Amino acid sequence: MKFKTNVGFNHIRGDIFGGITAGIVALPLALAFGVQSGLGAIAGLYGAIALGIVAAIFGGTPSQISGPTGPMTVVSSLVVLRATQSAGSLDEAYGTIIGIFLLAGGVLLVFGLLKLGTYIRYIPYPVVSGFMSGIGVIIIILQIFPFMGQASPKTILKVFEELPKALGQINWDAVVVASTTIAIIYIFPRITRAVPSALVALILITLLANWANLQVPLIGDIPKGLPELKIDEIHFQALGIGAVIQLALTLALLGAIDSLLTSVIADNVTKTKHHSNQELIGQGLGNMTAAAIGGLPGAGATMRTLVNINSGGKTGLSGVIHGLLLLAILLGLGPYASMIPLSVLSGILITVGIGIIDYKGLRHIRQVPRADAVVMLLVLGLTVFVDLIQAVAAGLILASILFMKQMSDQVSRQVRILPLRDYKEDVKWDDEVIPPEIADKIYVKHFDGPIFFGFAPAFQEIALKLPDIRVVIFRMKRVPYIDQTGLYAMEEVIKDLEKRHIAVVFTGLRDQPERMLRRINIIPGLVPDHYCFKNFRECVDWIERELTDKNLDEMHRFFDELGDKDRRLIPRFRL
């Protein structure tokens, strides 16, 4: 068996431990997502097993762990709801549901074969932020009723409509169980992180609830043995072809976004480079396999992937082991899982929803450009109350229109965006004179237009392409505008360079970019004020003093006057 990895089999021990740990983390989540979808806990477990194994073998992110996720489960529950309402019962709609899941996997596979994976990263940050926060809000709202020990309405509006009646029928045993579950999940990591807190809560609260004979709803019977193929049950009679295609496309687009965002996070941690199109192929095959056995669709799971990486997992072998562990649990512990209270799973899902919300984007909502804030809030609202795909489409359209409006206000001529070039080929400007004694120690990055969502992906690659240098100069005098995506891309690049002990300095900052950089504390939080220069000549003179023997006493005095925070950000020019 050939795994998609560049590190070989020298890390088998780490892969085994990473896969086992990720599998333990995945167990309660798979059960919870299955219940929330409306297909039952077993569907979540089947999905985690099939997708976890197949995507690990055929995917393009070696350390990634795949399975049902919060966003994918929200859409899956929508598929179940619409098909069931149309057919009249879940049994009648079941063939259509798994058919849509299978079709979604096929669409993902086609995305990968057509090499569309590289285009996903051009979605503006406010759209992704609003979308993910909306998903988190949906998960939390849909768990209000299970938190109180009652079956949840299937739509957000129904939850609010029926909430007054539900408040008069609270099951206090369920409230205690769910509240204690949430408390354990947040408190237990302060004691130890050796065991996943969600698993501790699942086992401990289940044992206590059954021992105390609490009157709370349980998961119920879980099928025993290996899953059976459901291919012969597939049909599309419950919904029209238009609805089938729309729902499958929604799942596929969300699966692509969810998976590739996790791949980027894995790259940042492991300092590797994933293969976007191969990852979509793996996710497509994995989702098709999951659907074929009646499992939930899913995507790359951020939390499980980070657990795997931190536990030593580096190759696709860890993902396979994660899936095999879940299969072993299914075969050996299925009867015991039927005793798990639904309110325990509700508590777990509430923490998942809280974790999905983008607090960074919300925290900066008053600091980022107003257009970006409007886009984020619009997408968030549409995601929660209207439709996920319509939310993303509206966000993309509005972001593009507002960007064009900003450019018409900022510049009177068409701005040309230069592609990120290899450092040896970067173009010099007329005023750019660099003393030869420091020329090999600095790199000058020129920006010839706005730093916005269309430019950010290429810009983020800069930290990986730079040679062994001491200082990077960002020439900003031709940058009239920077949006939220560009700000966060800038932040990530500076942090990556800082880890390599490379200093970043700005020259020629204009009003809007400098204002935005200060609002989210890139200046002076990451780049001190004295690293910002009005013109290139002043910047080079300062760097020349720091990198040569000129004015040595002055340099020592400068370093002595710095506070601890500023000193930490400055590379060790003299070792």
TAVENNOR-V857298 format. One record per helix or strand. SS is the DSSP state (hx for helix, st for strand). FROM is the first residue (numbers start at 0). TO is the last residue. If there is no record, write none. Layout:
ss=SS from=FROM to=TO
ss=SS from=FROM to=TO
This chain:
ss=hx from=11 to=36
ss=hx from=40 to=57
ss=st from=65 to=66
ss=hx from=69 to=86
ss=hx from=89 to=112
ss=hx from=116 to=121
ss=hx from=124 to=141
ss=hx from=143 to=146
ss=hx from=155 to=166
ss=hx from=171 to=190
ss=hx from=196 to=210
ss=st from=217 to=217
ss=hx from=230 to=232
ss=hx from=240 to=269
ss=hx from=275 to=291
ss=st from=298 to=299
ss=hx from=301 to=309
ss=hx from=315 to=336
ss=st from=340 to=340
ss=hx from=341 to=355
ss=hx from=358 to=362
ss=hx from=369 to=384
ss=hx from=387 to=409
ss=hx from=422 to=424
ss=hx from=438 to=440
ss=st from=441 to=445
ss=st from=450 to=450
ss=hx from=452 to=458
ss=hx from=461 to=464
ss=st from=470 to=474
ss=st from=481 to=481
ss=hx from=483 to=498
ss=st from=502 to=506
ss=hx from=510 to=518
ss=hx from=528 to=530
ss=st from=531 to=532
ss=hx from=535 to=546
ss=hx from=551 to=560
ss=hx from=563 to=568
